[in-house]
């Protein structure tokens, strides 16, 4: 019964721990978080808005955490007494501060997050993620809504200009034609003094066209007024788009910084290069996305520069083009590293240093663009808007002057017609007014030419008319993260099964030496020390192997943990159990109760320093230093390989280290057992005489 108990106790230790941690992050709806909505709302352009109510409504459909909607007093009491893990307070002026984006002095709203960290170590991290997710979702929706509004205004402005473009062209052609034919008009009037018939026909022809000119001029003037109004609206909209571009540049700088991760992995001699492949591939994808994001920003700035009619953005555009080239070069370097590692070669130091140096250059270049954003890019955006408004004003002035001049022309031609009838005396009066009329027509034509030289109205239309949904979606989420799981594990319990299974094998071996004797209590038997060592070890090993067999079969078929290679999972557990039993048995066989104490100390160190629960890189330096020398480290590694997918070079390396540990224990047991046992015999006798130690 005792032996059976020893066989089953160790598996129970593993099973209970695996079952308890099966899917903790899938059951977070039980973590209660109090939501206090004190938002009083506000009025934006005559419309009542309450962002706090919108947040509450969205959380009611969110099951990631256990949201509870209470008042401030209940939330504070609940968090202090542990009823709620945390609370999120939506302040009374939340909507009001959101609305300040439409003013010259915007103020960021706040969500007040309060957390009780004494209840549990992990819960505050989960609730903090939930709070951050709320803030992130609000920001994302705000950016998307704002940019949608901006680009809707742009689109309407572009459509209106395009719709009236034929009228603008007709006015322009008529003015130019009138300018070119005015000498002929003067000649006709002069000839009218001698040839009234010709003058009458020509004047009649011009009079027939004047109503068309007047109608087109009037329509053009109305269109110019609309254009100016739209320009005023576009000014606010385009200026508000600036922070979104600056945020995109900051995100690109973070992507550039992430490439230093791969150099850190490759420069770490304790990490196999193969382990850097997932990180390298992820970075390569992000670099490709970064290049596309830079293309979008450069295209936007190019259109703004064309619209502004200057080269104020040239430096920023050149810098961003250089950044794009460096992103492409960095992506090629990462691909070279991946190719070398997959070929079994180690990346050269020069290549790693190049990646590291290029990452720093990218951060520096993007830092320069960001530092100069407010002094270079934003003024250039404002200059483009000012230029557009100036153009609209010039067009309005031109058309207004044309509108004012046309009555004079009409009157003149009417007088000319009458002059033909009245005779040469009246024509002489008309002839006197011709120079002033000609001067006005020349002024109107020159202003039209100046407008055409300073800007192309079709380019302005192209800039304003873009796909609203695509543009707003891009600014709300300029970079997408694509996750690629190399060795997927379906749940947390399965991920932890290699650690808890390995831990149970060590605990099982400790139970054996706690209840079973490592010595032979037959004084008459004349056994040699190595016979005692191996003979008793085989007894311990048989029970330990049964423990390993039971715990792994239970993991697979009772708990149904995820295991890719079931046979190797069982085989590696048997191998680990053999090494652990050999280590513990040898320590106790040689050193007695002191050996037991050493094995318990080693257990405590291995739980913390083997990387079974947290990545070893986040532990203190002491545990990182002992990590490569702990048996748990290598035992857990081979169990993970069997559970998630085997890389045989990893298995071979860790098995060799465990075999070395086992071989050292055999050498110690055979070579030192007899001499050390004689040395500690008196010590053991004194311990037993104390009646405290069995």
Buried (B, 14 or more C-beta within 10 A) or exposed (E): EEBEEBBBBBBBBBBEBBEEBBEBEEEBEEBBBBBBBBBEBBEBEEEEBBBBBBBBEEBEEEEBBBBBEBEEEBBBEBBEEEBBBBBBBBBEBBBBBBBBBEEEEEEEBEBEBBBBEEBBEEBBEBBEEBBEEBBEBBEEBBBBEBBBBBBBBBBBBBEBBBEBBEBBEBBBEBBBEBBEBBEEBBBBBBBBBEEBEBBBEBBEEBBEEBEEBBEBBBBBBBBBBBBBEBBEBBBEBBBBBBBBBBBBBEBBBEBBBBBBBBBBBBEEEEEBBEBBBBBBBBBBBBBBBBBEBBEBBBEBBBBBBBBBBEEBBBBBBEBBEBBBEBBBBBBEBBBBBBEBBEEEEEBEEEBBEBBBEBBEBBBEBBBBBBEBBEEBBBBBBBBBBBBBBBBBBBBBBBBBBBBEBBEBBBEBBBBBBBBBEEEEEBBEEBBEBBEEBBEBBEEBBEBBEEBEEEBEBEEBBBBBBBEBEEBBBBBBEBBEEEEEEEEEBEBBBBBBBBBBBBBBBBBBBBBBBEEBEBEEEEEEEEEEBBEBBBEBBEBBBEBBBBBBBBBBBBBBEBBEBBBBBBEBBBBBBBBBBBBBBBBBBBBBBBBBBBBBEBBEEBBEBBBBBBBBEEEBEEBEEEBBEBBEEBBBBBBBBBBBBBBBEBBEEBBEBBBEBBBEBBEEBBEBBBEBBBEBBEEBEEEBEEBEEEEEEE
